[in-house]
Amino acid sequence: MSEWFEMEIRVRYCETDAMGVLHHMNYLAYFEAARTELFRDLGGNYRALEERGFYLVIVKSECNYKKPAHYDDVLTVRVRVSRMSGAKLEHDYEITRGETLIGTGHTILACVDKSGNIHRMSEELLYNENYLPNRES
């Protein structure tokens, strides 16, 4: 649906286990960081969305671990919007170290209001935030 957005991140010591390997839980944190930067890069603002009473919450996440990453590695995290339908927004992820694929992932977010009720994502809700590129008029 959209082009890949890339950001670099360096594995910090506190993100590794006793063997100096990136702990598995941090892959999801890297996905979130990239997703947030994609939103910001496209002119979006989570704070403004939340102030309007809407939240994008994770309802499903998956991560496939391919190779280990280690302390002080510089990784590239790639994210793109892969699908938007109804109240769902889906993203794909890739993490690489140079040419080596470290991991892949996929998340599904749902749009909810302050009461936790599902809210359909309209053009006004997201496009006014400039979140999705290549909008069809």
C-alpha positions, 0 to 999 in steps of 0.5 A: 500500500505504501513505500517503505520508511527506514530508520537506523537504530543502534543496539544498546547494552541494556537491550541485550541478554547475558550473551550480548544478543538483542533480547527478543522483546526489543524487536517489537519496541523497534517496530513501534519506534519505526511505526511512530517515525513513519507517522511523524514523517508523513505529517501525523501526530499521535498526540493530536489524534489522541486529543481528538479521542482516538487511539490506535491499539495493537490487537495482533503482533508477530515477529520472525527472528532470522539472525541474532543482533548484538550489542552496538550493531547498527540496524535498519528498521523498515516499516510500511502500511500494508493494509487499511480496512474498516477499523484496522491498520496493518504494517509490515516490518523488516530489520536488517544489519547491512545486507543481513535480514535479522527479523520480520514482523507484522502488526494489526492496529485497531482504532478505538475511542476513549471508551474502547469502542471500535471506531471506523477509520475514515479519510477525515480521521487519518488523511487529515493527519496525512498518515497514508501516502498516495491517497486516492481522491 
